[in-house]
Amino acid sequence: MSDLPKCPQCASEFTYQDGALYVCPECAHEWSPQDAAEAGETRRVWRDANGNELHDGDSVTVIKDLKIKGSSAVVKVGTKVRNIRLTDGDHDIDCKIDGIGAMQLKSEFVKKA
């Protein structure tokens, strides 16, 4: 999933970055990242494994057994995680899991509950 903004002219989602500009291959419109930031187009959207949009405070379910680094514990498939907090970075979900504690998860390994 691309984090680039949609084209402001034709709303195409196939934009790409060329140097300091964003370019739309469908209508050939070019604009700067500052223009997109001013228009509020660069808001990050987090999605689960099924493509559903995630928000702070959502509940999610783990879809794969996840080994915890540095421990012998495992987060099992079907574990429900409540009240998530979304962050930027590689592991984009901060949460607390009952019996394990605070951890960070990747949104690709959860589905919205």
C-alpha positions, 0 to 999 in steps of 0.5 A, a space after each residue: 500500500 502506497 503512502 503517497 497522496 492521490 492526485 488532486 486533479 483526477 483522484 488517481 491513486 497511482 501517483 509516484 514521486 519524481 525528485 521533489 515532485 509528485 506525478 500522476 501518470 494518468 493525467 500528467 499533473 505534477 505537484 509538490 509535497 508542500 502543496 499536498 501537505 497544505 491540502 491535508 492529502 498526506 494523512 496516513 491510513 492504517 489498514 489491517 490484513 483484509 484492507 479495513 481501515 484501522 483507527 485509535 481505540 479499535 479492537 483487532 484479532 491476531 491472524 497468525 501465531 507471533 513469536 515474541 523476540 527474546 522470550 519463549 512466549 507466543 501470541 496465538 491466532 485469535 488473540 483479541 487485542 482491545 484499545 489499540 494505538 496507531 503509530 508511525 514506524 515498522 511496528 505500527 500498533 501499540 497495545 497491551 495483550 492480556 498475560 503478556 503486557 505492552 507490545 507493538 504489532 504490525 498491522 499486516 498480522 491483525 484483522 479488525 474485530 
